[in-house]
Amino acid sequence: MIQKLRWATLAKRTQDLVDATNVISVSGEFLDWDYIEHWCRELGIVAALKQAREAARMA
């Protein structure tokens, strides 16, 4: 999912953001959020993570 968020940010690939949102919608309770948030901060893609999480909440 982190790679999907990177591609969504760096390559402006909309489908990757949709894919990440779907992963959160289906498996969000099982994800290691500390790990994901750490690497999103390291990679500068926190905004994409926030966007995917908000979209998953609305789905």
PDB file as gemmi writes it, atoms N, CA and C in Angstrom:
CRYST1    1.000    1.000    1.000  90.00  90.00  90.00 P 1                      
ATOM      1  N   MET A   1       0.810  -1.162   0.000  1.00  0.00           N  
ATOM      2  CA  MET A   1       0.000   0.000   0.000  1.00  0.00           C  
ATOM      3  C   MET A   1       0.874   1.255   0.000  1.00  0.00           C  
ATOM      4  N   ILE A   2       1.967   1.214   0.687  1.00  0.00           N  
ATOM      5  CA  ILE A   2       2.866   2.372   0.712  1.00  0.00           C  
ATOM      6  C   ILE A   2       3.356   2.689  -0.697  1.00  0.00           C  
ATOM      7  N   GLN A   3       3.712   1.667  -1.444  1.00  0.00           N  
ATOM      8  CA  GLN A   3       4.161   1.900  -2.819  1.00  0.00           C  
ATOM      9  C   GLN A   3       3.035   2.489  -3.669  1.00  0.00           C  
ATOM     10  N   LYS A   4       1.828   2.027  -3.473  1.00  0.00           N  
ATOM     11  CA  LYS A   4       0.683   2.589  -4.203  1.00  0.00           C  
ATOM     12  C   LYS A   4       0.548   4.081  -3.888  1.00  0.00           C  
ATOM     13  N   LEU A   5       0.710   4.441  -2.634  1.00  0.00           N  
ATOM     14  CA  LEU A   5       0.620   5.848  -2.247  1.00  0.00           C  
ATOM     15  C   LEU A   5       1.767   6.656  -2.849  1.00  0.00           C  
ATOM     16  N   ARG A   6       2.951   6.050  -2.946  1.00  0.00           N  
ATOM     17  CA  ARG A   6       4.082   6.736  -3.594  1.00  0.00           C  
ATOM     18  C   ARG A   6       3.777   7.000  -5.058  1.00  0.00           C  
ATOM     19  N   TRP A   7       3.291   5.980  -5.758  1.00  0.00           N  
ATOM     20  CA  TRP A   7       2.973   6.147  -7.172  1.00  0.00           C  
ATOM     21  C   TRP A   7       1.856   7.168  -7.355  1.00  0.00           C  
ATOM     22  N   ALA A   8       0.884   7.142  -6.467  1.00  0.00           N  
ATOM     23  CA  ALA A   8      -0.215   8.107  -6.556  1.00  0.00           C  
ATOM     24  C   ALA A   8       0.316   9.531  -6.419  1.00  0.00           C  
ATOM     25  N   THR A   9       1.324   9.704  -5.580  1.00  0.00           N  
ATOM     26  CA  THR A   9       1.892  11.029  -5.337  1.00  0.00           C  
ATOM     27  C   THR A   9       2.894  11.428  -6.417  1.00  0.00           C  
ATOM     28  N   LEU A  10       3.853  10.563  -6.682  1.00  0.00           N  
ATOM     29  CA  LEU A  10       4.949  10.914  -7.584  1.00  0.00           C  
ATOM     30  C   LEU A  10       4.554  10.880  -9.050  1.00  0.00           C  
ATOM     31  N   ALA A  11       3.771   9.895  -9.429  1.00  0.00           N  
ATOM     32  CA  ALA A  11       3.409   9.734 -10.842  1.00  0.00           C  
ATOM     33  C   ALA A  11       1.994  10.227 -11.134  1.00  0.00           C  
ATOM     34  N   LYS A  12       1.329  10.725 -10.100  1.00  0.00           N  
ATOM     35  CA  LYS A  12      -0.052  11.224 -10.251  1.00  0.00           C  
ATOM     36  C   LYS A  12      -0.966  10.146 -10.843  1.00  0.00           C  
ATOM     37  N   ARG A  13      -0.769   8.911 -10.352  1.00  0.00           N  
ATOM     38  CA  ARG A  13      -1.563   7.789 -10.853  1.00  0.00           C  
ATOM     39  C   ARG A  13      -2.798   7.624  -9.978  1.00  0.00           C  
ATOM     40  N   THR A  14      -3.927   8.092 -10.459  1.00  0.00           N  
ATOM     41  CA  THR A  14      -5.180   8.082  -9.712  1.00  0.00           C  
ATOM     42  C   THR A  14      -5.576   6.675  -9.289  1.00  0.00           C  
ATOM     43  N   GLN A  15      -5.372   5.704 -10.163  1.00  0.00           N  
ATOM     44  CA  GLN A  15      -5.781   4.333  -9.843  1.00  0.00           C  
ATOM     45  C   GLN A  15      -5.043   3.802  -8.617  1.00  0.00           C  
ATOM     46  N   ASP A  16      -3.817   4.235  -8.404  1.00  0.00           N  
ATOM     47  CA  ASP A  16      -3.072   3.779  -7.234  1.00  0.00           C  
ATOM     48  C   ASP A  16      -3.682   4.313  -5.945  1.00  0.00           C  
ATOM     49  N   LEU A  17      -4.182   5.531  -5.965  1.00  0.00           N  
ATOM     50  CA  LEU A  17      -4.863   6.070  -4.795  1.00  0.00           C  
ATOM     51  C   LEU A  17      -6.161   5.303  -4.549  1.00  0.00           C  
ATOM     52  N   VAL A  18      -6.875   4.982  -5.610  1.00  0.00           N  
ATOM     53  CA  VAL A  18      -8.098   4.175  -5.490  1.00  0.00           C  
ATOM     54  C   VAL A  18      -7.755   2.806  -4.901  1.00  0.00           C  
ATOM     55  N   ASP A  19      -6.690   2.200  -5.383  1.00  0.00           N  
ATOM     56  CA  ASP A  19      -6.270   0.891  -4.871  1.00  0.00           C  
ATOM     57  C   ASP A  19      -5.941   0.960  -3.381  1.00  0.00           C  
ATOM     58  N   ALA A  20      -5.199   1.974  -2.968  1.00  0.00           N  
ATOM     59  CA  ALA A  20      -4.852   2.131  -1.554  1.00  0.00           C  
ATOM     60  C   ALA A  20      -6.105   2.339  -0.714  1.00  0.00           C  
ATOM     61  N   THR A  21      -7.035   3.124  -1.227  1.00  0.00           N  
ATOM     62  CA  THR A  21      -8.299   3.345  -0.529  1.00  0.00           C  
ATOM     63  C   THR A  21      -9.050   2.034  -0.353  1.00  0.00           C  
ATOM     64  N   ASN A  22      -9.063   1.215  -1.387  1.00  0.00           N  
ATOM     65  CA  ASN A  22      -9.750  -0.075  -1.310  1.00  0.00           C  
ATOM     66  C   ASN A  22      -9.089  -1.006  -0.300  1.00  0.00           C  
ATOM     67  N   VAL A  23      -7.776  -1.001  -0.240  1.00  0.00           N  
ATOM     68  CA  VAL A  23      -7.074  -1.820   0.757  1.00  0.00           C  
ATOM     69  C   VAL A  23      -7.486  -1.389   2.159  1.00  0.00           C  
ATOM     70  N   ILE A  24      -7.544  -0.091   2.391  1.00  0.00           N  
ATOM     71  CA  ILE A  24      -7.944   0.419   3.702  1.00  0.00           C  
ATOM     72  C   ILE A  24      -9.384   0.029   4.004  1.00  0.00           C  
ATOM     73  N   SER A  25     -10.260   0.150   3.033  1.00  0.00           N  
ATOM     74  CA  SER A  25     -11.669  -0.190   3.233  1.00  0.00           C  
ATOM     75  C   SER A  25     -11.846  -1.655   3.617  1.00  0.00           C  
ATOM     76  N   VAL A  26     -11.096  -2.525   2.955  1.00  0.00           N  
ATOM     77  CA  VAL A  26     -11.271  -3.964   3.158  1.00  0.00           C  
ATOM     78  C   VAL A  26     -10.463  -4.485   4.349  1.00  0.00           C  
ATOM     79  N   SER A  27      -9.241  -3.999   4.517  1.00  0.00           N  
ATOM     80  CA  SER A  27      -8.319  -4.597   5.495  1.00  0.00           C  
ATOM     81  C   SER A  27      -7.804  -3.626   6.542  1.00  0.00           C  
ATOM     82  N   GLY A  28      -8.386  -2.451   6.620  1.00  0.00           N  
ATOM     83  CA  GLY A  28      -7.865  -1.402   7.486  1.00  0.00           C  
ATOM     84  C   GLY A  28      -7.631  -1.800   8.923  1.00  0.00           C  
ATOM     85  N   GLU A  29      -8.509  -2.624   9.471  1.00  0.00           N  
ATOM     86  CA  GLU A  29      -8.364  -3.002  10.876  1.00  0.00           C  
ATOM     87  C   GLU A  29      -7.180  -3.941  11.107  1.00  0.00           C  
ATOM     88  N   PHE A  30      -6.668  -4.544  10.055  1.00  0.00           N  
ATOM     89  CA  PHE A  30      -5.568  -5.496  10.175  1.00  0.00           C  
ATOM     90  C   PHE A  30      -4.210  -4.900   9.795  1.00  0.00           C  
ATOM     91  N   LEU A  31      -4.193  -3.665   9.339  1.00  0.00           N  
ATOM     92  CA  LEU A  31      -2.948  -3.042   8.886  1.00  0.00           C  
ATOM     93  C   LEU A  31      -2.121  -2.542  10.062  1.00  0.00           C  
ATOM     94  N   ASP A  32      -0.824  -2.528   9.894  1.00  0.00           N  
ATOM     95  CA  ASP A  32       0.101  -2.009  10.901  1.00  0.00           C  
ATOM     96  C   ASP A  32       0.237  -0.505  10.667  1.00  0.00           C  
ATOM     97  N   TRP A  33      -0.649   0.255  11.300  1.00  0.00           N  
ATOM     98  CA  TRP A  33      -0.719   1.693  11.047  1.00  0.00           C  
ATOM     99  C   TRP A  33       0.524   2.428  11.516  1.00  0.00           C  
ATOM    100  N   ASP A  34       1.167   1.973  12.581  1.00  0.00           N  
ATOM    101  CA  ASP A  34       2.408   2.625  13.024  1.00  0.00           C  
ATOM    102  C   ASP A  34       3.474   2.535  11.931  1.00  0.00           C  
ATOM    103  N   TYR A  35       3.609   1.356  11.346  1.00  0.00           N  
ATOM    104  CA  TYR A  35       4.576   1.136  10.268  1.00  0.00           C  
ATOM    105  C   TYR A  35       4.226   1.984   9.051  1.00  0.00           C  
ATOM    106  N   ILE A  36       2.974   1.950   8.650  1.00  0.00           N  
ATOM    107  CA  ILE A  36       2.532   2.700   7.471  1.00  0.00           C  
ATOM    108  C   ILE A  36       2.734   4.196   7.674  1.00  0.00           C  
ATOM    109  N   GLU A  37       2.321   4.707   8.823  1.00  0.00           N  
ATOM    110  CA  GLU A  37       2.463   6.139   9.087  1.00  0.00           C  
ATOM    111  C   GLU A  37       3.936   6.543   9.146  1.00  0.00           C  
ATOM    112  N   HIS A  38       4.765   5.691   9.741  1.00  0.00           N  
ATOM    113  CA  HIS A  38       6.207   5.984   9.799  1.00  0.00           C  
ATOM    114  C   HIS A  38       6.772   6.160   8.393  1.00  0.00           C  
ATOM    115  N   TRP A  39       6.509   5.188   7.522  1.00  0.00           N  
ATOM    116  CA  TRP A  39       7.091   5.246   6.184  1.00  0.00           C  
ATOM    117  C   TRP A  39       6.460   6.329   5.324  1.00  0.00           C  
ATOM    118  N   CYS A  40       5.217   6.618   5.536  1.00  0.00           N  
ATOM    119  CA  CYS A  40       4.603   7.730   4.797  1.00  0.00           C  
ATOM    120  C   CYS A  40       5.245   9.054   5.195  1.00  0.00           C  
ATOM    121  N   ARG A  41       5.563   9.216   6.482  1.00  0.00           N  
ATOM    122  CA  ARG A  41       6.286  10.422   6.920  1.00  0.00           C  
ATOM    123  C   ARG A  41       7.673  10.455   6.290  1.00  0.00           C  
ATOM    124  N   GLU A  42       8.389   9.338   6.344  1.00  0.00           N  
ATOM    125  CA  GLU A  42       9.740   9.264   5.783  1.00  0.00           C  
ATOM    126  C   GLU A  42       9.754   9.587   4.290  1.00  0.00           C  
ATOM    127  N   LEU A  43       8.742   9.136   3.574  1.00  0.00           N  
ATOM    128  CA  LEU A  43       8.689   9.292   2.120  1.00  0.00           C  
ATOM    129  C   LEU A  43       7.957  10.561   1.675  1.00  0.00           C  
ATOM    130  N   GLY A  44       7.419  11.305   2.627  1.00  0.00           N  
ATOM    131  CA  GLY A  44       6.731  12.550   2.293  1.00  0.00           C  
ATOM    132  C   GLY A  44       5.400  12.353   1.593  1.00  0.00           C  
ATOM    133  N   ILE A  45       4.698  11.289   1.947  1.00  0.00           N  
ATOM    134  CA  ILE A  45       3.423  10.988   1.283  1.00  0.00           C  
ATOM    135  C   ILE A  45       2.261  10.925   2.280  1.00  0.00           C  
ATOM    136  N   VAL A  46       2.400  11.648   3.374  1.00  0.00           N  
ATOM    137  CA  VAL A  46       1.356  11.658   4.397  1.00  0.00           C  
ATOM    138  C   VAL A  46       0.042  12.195   3.835  1.00  0.00           C  
ATOM    139  N   ALA A  47       0.107  13.178   2.963  1.00  0.00           N  
ATOM    140  CA  ALA A  47      -1.121  13.745   2.387  1.00  0.00           C  
ATOM    141  C   ALA A  47      -1.892  12.689   1.602  1.00  0.00           C  
ATOM    142  N   ALA A  48      -1.186  11.848   0.868  1.00  0.00           N  
ATOM    143  CA  ALA A  48      -1.851  10.780   0.112  1.00  0.00           C  
ATOM    144  C   ALA A  48      -2.476   9.766   1.058  1.00  0.00           C  
ATOM    145  N   LEU A  49      -1.786   9.438   2.140  1.00  0.00           N  
ATOM    146  CA  LEU A  49      -2.342   8.517   3.131  1.00  0.00           C  
ATOM    147  C   LEU A  49      -3.607   9.103   3.740  1.00  0.00           C  
ATOM    148  N   LYS A  50      -3.551  10.359   4.102  1.00  0.00           N  
ATOM    149  CA  LYS A  50      -4.721  11.017   4.686  1.00  0.00           C  
ATOM    150  C   LYS A  50      -5.888  11.004   3.699  1.00  0.00           C  
ATOM    151  N   GLN A  51      -5.603  11.294   2.455  1.00  0.00           N  
ATOM    152  CA  GLN A  51      -6.645  11.300   1.427  1.00  0.00           C  
ATOM    153  C   GLN A  51      -7.265   9.911   1.272  1.00  0.00           C  
ATOM    154  N   ALA A  52      -6.447   8.879   1.249  1.00  0.00           N  
ATOM    155  CA  ALA A  52      -6.950   7.510   1.103  1.00  0.00           C  
ATOM    156  C   ALA A  52      -7.772   7.099   2.318  1.00  0.00           C  
ATOM    157  N   ARG A  53      -7.326   7.469   3.508  1.00  0.00           N  
ATOM    158  CA  ARG A  53      -8.074   7.110   4.725  1.00  0.00           C  
ATOM    159  C   ARG A  53      -9.420   7.817   4.768  1.00  0.00           C  
ATOM    160  N   GLU A  54      -9.446   9.080   4.385  1.00  0.00           N  
ATOM    161  CA  GLU A  54     -10.714   9.812   4.364  1.00  0.00           C  
ATOM    162  C   GLU A  54     -11.664   9.224   3.332  1.00  0.00           C  
ATOM    163  N   ALA A  55     -11.149   8.872   2.171  1.00  0.00           N  
ATOM    164  CA  ALA A  55     -11.985   8.272   1.128  1.00  0.00           C  
ATOM    165  C   ALA A  55     -12.520   6.918   1.583  1.00  0.00           C  
ATOM    166  N   ALA A  56     -11.703   6.149   2.304  1.00  0.00           N  
ATOM    167  CA  ALA A  56     -12.140   4.839   2.794  1.00  0.00           C  
ATOM    168  C   ALA A  56     -13.256   4.988   3.820  1.00  0.00           C  
ATOM    169  N   ARG A  57     -13.198   6.021   4.637  1.00  0.00           N  
ATOM    170  CA  ARG A  57     -14.258   6.261   5.627  1.00  0.00           C  
ATOM    171  C   ARG A  57     -15.587   6.576   4.958  1.00  0.00           C  
ATOM    172  N   MET A  58     -15.529   7.237   3.816  1.00  0.00           N  
ATOM    173  CA  MET A  58     -16.755   7.637   3.113  1.00  0.00           C  
ATOM    174  C   MET A  58     -17.306   6.507   2.246  1.00  0.00           C  
ATOM    175  N   ALA A  59     -16.513   5.474   2.028  1.00  0.00           N  
ATOM    176  CA  ALA A  59     -16.945   4.372   1.143  1.00  0.00           C  
ATOM    177  C   ALA A  59     -17.932   3.462   1.843  1.00  0.00           C  
TER     178      ALA A  59                                                      
END                                                                             
